[in-house]
Amino acid sequence: MNEDNQGNPSKEVITTIGEIIKVAGDNPDAKAAGNELGKTAHTLTKTIKEFGDSILI
């Protein structure tokens, strides 16, 4: 992991996902999985924006 990202979980996750994408290359299964992951991230972001602090985790 990049030393610049230490202590910042969001940046660490983004860096990790970037590395996974590099390894996956042009594999169609990896692209499909990435597409689904993007949809999931979008749904979670919309939910958090809509419900904000009312979500109890």
Buried (B, 14 or more C-beta within 10 A) or exposed (E): EEEEBEEEEEBBEEBEEEEEEEEBEEEEEBEEEBEEEEEEEEEEEEEEEEEEEEEEE
